Amino acid sequence: MLSNMAEWRRTHSCGSLTGKNEGETVILMGWVQRRRDHGGVIFVDLRDREGITQVVFNESAPEAQQTADSLRSEFVIAIKGTVCKRPEGMRNENLVTGEIEVITSEIRVLNNALTPPFMLDEFNQTSEDIRLKYRYLDLRRPQLQKNIMMRHDLTRKIREYLYERGFLDIETPFLTVSTPEGARDYLVPSRVNPGKFYALPQSPQQFKQLLMMSGFEKYFQIVRCFRDEDLRADRQPEFTQLDIEMSFADRQDVIDLIEGLFIKLFKEMKGINLTAPFPRMTYADAMEKYGHDAPDTRFEMYLKTINHLVADCNFGVFAEACKEGSVKAVTAKGAAEKFSRKDIDGLTDFVTGLGAKGLAYVKINKDGLQSPLIKFLGEELMAKIVTEMDGKAGDIIFFGAGETGPVNMYMSKLRIQMAHMLGLIKPEQYSLTWVLDFPLLEWDAEERRYVAVHHPFTSPMDEDVPLLGTEPKKARAKAYDLVLNGSEIGGGSIRIHRSDVQKQMFELMGFKDEELQRRFGYFVDALKYGTPPHGGIAFGIDRVASLFAGAESIRDVIAFPKTQKATDMMCDAPNYVDDKQLRELHIKTTATKDA
């Protein structure tokens, strides 16, 4: 019989009772996790967000026992009973409530449930698509609930830390103007301004700078952002960002603030004591040693460019790569004894899948070197390479050759792949590193103009401002990224606060006066009215939360995520809208509902 709960009030959660509550009469409410009938005695694991309590139905309460006989998984019930200690040998050390059980005297069924499409405690056998379609059921799983509650704790601690330091939480608009830089914008048509569109913000970048120009000095916001880009496990079309901006600040001020924040988060959430300052490296060093601007510094195994050794060698692949690209090598310590031929073939397939043409290597055995490369390079040159790469007996040196960008990309991924194979990455190991001194601009050959490496509002290093007029590509940015375990979790910069430098930056990026005024006129004008030096940083909350939770995907720390095709399988979004709605927005579409 279904009942309401008007006359009952819950006294405890399902995760709070212990032996100290023995003898108390309690009322619990939750979902039936599982039901077990042991010859007339029925055991039910009752679950809510705080945990699980075992409740018992026996002959002492025959009506309750009869009702319990009809319970099924995910029924919502309320029970009244007495807390008793479990018999010796029957306690569950894995549960906070494992010392006790509740002997039920009354039960009310608050709601029945259909049989779920998948077992909520055996999700590994269920495809993610099914779990996302029934996300409201998926979210009942203890691990996902733990993730979402951890995320709440994370953002609460962030807010507390920033409030204590005088930062103001200020909202900025969601409906704004489209900007030409960065990823594609999500556009929103304006019904009252026919033919015109808002854009959803990829970041509150201009607004937070305008707040500094407005005199608020310290701003933060935990804000939704939107980017219409190709998705991966660590990307979503809508994501949450911790956004921070400070006036009268230099790079060190921002770094000090963030190091203090992460020291607090790791101490209070992981029980790990970090010390400041965190390690730092330049962008150039990161690309040379790790092949990536978000280096995984949990282990060594560094890449090294060896052009100086092989530029004039007789191996055409290496010699050709040295002309305009790179030959990079990496030493896998102890791999000769641990990697089978099948393993090496698998690594070759791995990098060719990333665009490499192959994977050359030399195995250093106790009785000498083993590699097809020897006949091309000669024993003397090969010995120099082994010395350069600190190769010892039992090691394997792997080589990548070609255009520098792609070589760095696949060699950086090879490095991480081998680290996993060699057991170099330990569970619960965390390594934070600042990457500094990024290039300010890079040349886009297709568009034949410079584009900002970070964004157009990043300041050049003071000593590099003259290079904007002579050699823009050599100018370095006052930019900084914080990297955790090979993932960029946050990035920022000191901003341009002079209107002449900002205008010069836009001109280098190919903006004509008319377009500049249309796109950024209000911003350039604002810089002319006494703008303080300022800078900030932004962190992807989804990514930080996933790393703290040890989740493989940020979808596991987002309540209602999208798939890798940017669809919501539960709500069936995006979807078609009525023709009437399109007419009101003055929009026609070439797509059809049958397409």
Steps between C-alpha positions, in 0.01 A plus 500: 500500500635839403519759777597859541749621758295778658488335843863381508819699523836348421726487807827385344663450164588151378867569556503632853399226745770325706521291815452818703138507380422153639149483645374817330177507302572652158323584175698450180398577143663404174521257211515123514851413384443123533269260677594157639259242643669265749223258587246737645743772600526768231804725477483825302793728424345847522689773314502878492773742395683462833537123494333163562335353808391139533139474619346173619140376475408202720206340679499769771319726249299269270325780303831670423651162411215429259547839330876445479436178311373709205789748493715523190811690398458882503168502688490812719411414860493638852558273799474537875702271720750443778878517456673177604859388478559226247600157633873432528643390166221670306638854505599675176826689549458666158196701611482782754173339610641147484497455878120529525168410340149633551230253609193636324165546674319699229548565130342734252548460126530853368528396134543193284758476224528327167790263462798726411656448156832424668621401843607808687784319674630321189534792262827383343302252290271773364585725207543869572229587247243305700616654825479851352151434363389409853728749671255552787552132585873507431533787748366274776820295488707565813816578302335766287329650804836506674649680199226763486519564875878524479457761226266697726764490774765612251308809387399585858865500611599712199236758584603509867866549409428789263244668727760504778737685268262775402379370163150593385277244328353695207284361221565587136263467199424176319360683197787694345668579168674245279878526486713373210775336706503159669249221446169539321232685693156371584266758346162608639259681262332815627124508442471874567802585281433305179807357329725570796656245734641480845787264576534291812831582670800273452642682801410822686839636389402849389245547778742412777752746357227763480429436868864581574462818296189571710699495823386175664864380529431139601242291313416135474218292363424132464333532165359299211684540168419370153714389206382339180799276442587137439466310824719256691477329836618822667281743305135597505308757293399666827748494783565668834789735556651664804573850375728736695628853431713736711600866463846637581636147469796344328563137409638411841188632675279270295731202551516557878119515521451178304772306679332585830167382362633163386694446820166541682309274260753217510533519877128508576374270225783252446700521823809589295742771613630710212767765541552821308646601268388238250758398237521721191625454149499705184285414201818434301626247757160331518491450123861378488489256793136389492380584149194670648414828670312306770780269616438196718777543758413198717789310341820573312569344158570821310492566128806649338562658161805341337514700175854605584609135484309371197462800268776371269443127545442248221150413619275700269200514735706665774702726272190626321315563827787716627461749215175654622387267777636290780636161595407427860599207717385360833664237719272241660699377799483124549273452201727246325416246767132596539384569142438201276511528123121507511516796740733691266278422202207628705685825571574534129130459420423751775713780352409423137139538609597851610655584164858376533651317203666246727693453823873441485680368806824358629507235768800508732584143592778389732695368203449807278253707301216351300330710233453521121611863536860395559559416133387853403654702782810294570617371834696813589205739454263260669734483800496882520120499497491240777737712707295815431184319613664349811426153370602204711475124460134401522368825352328571168535833321209595274514762222251727328580708191314754290326834536564626853137546607375151410820336631458673836137393511544129441826470693336664803217246485750217448683614813183477709397168345836347589486644852177310560651182357809536721300579813652846542170670588377418848139525621420811704814671370462871428746736337424869447717714271480856370583551133614856425633719217266390223533655156266797463411439135526230238475530123192352332618408151148432374359836608833676446489685830610469858268342756527520877637190672282572806261784407529853356499668843816331631784741571844453349797496734603860563837453337336340194257785416744648243498161319135553404619747239798297377485126578157421649559126496782538755286687753422307818174523691439574866306176500500203736336159512466272800539133405395205714611151395526596135169689483479876474255581778531876481654779303517874500709806438574856593283707266578790270394816684625758247271585209793557258644152566156338473437677169840385373417144603172508309673644192756218504209258501361657183208705634416804292378815674137446403491138615698585813249768591207269431640206696697662780434875481348520847795311647771706330318818604481382862878457509535877443337595829764406754536121497705348784752223438308178549509128441323181577455134444225249427465135601281229355300384801389185316859400433623579851210306649565198277866491604408522868242224453733278297238490225591400145265757348369837613154360424531307826507824703224685308141436600353513149778486240490485122648221289804539277256604226370783721162332550291454811373144471257538788323814371567422132668835444574667268177447310279664241269784598162601363484703181311768695800549729732534201272756336494708819880502492509583127698182431483252216697176509610272218493196729180294510356280771547199275863582421 
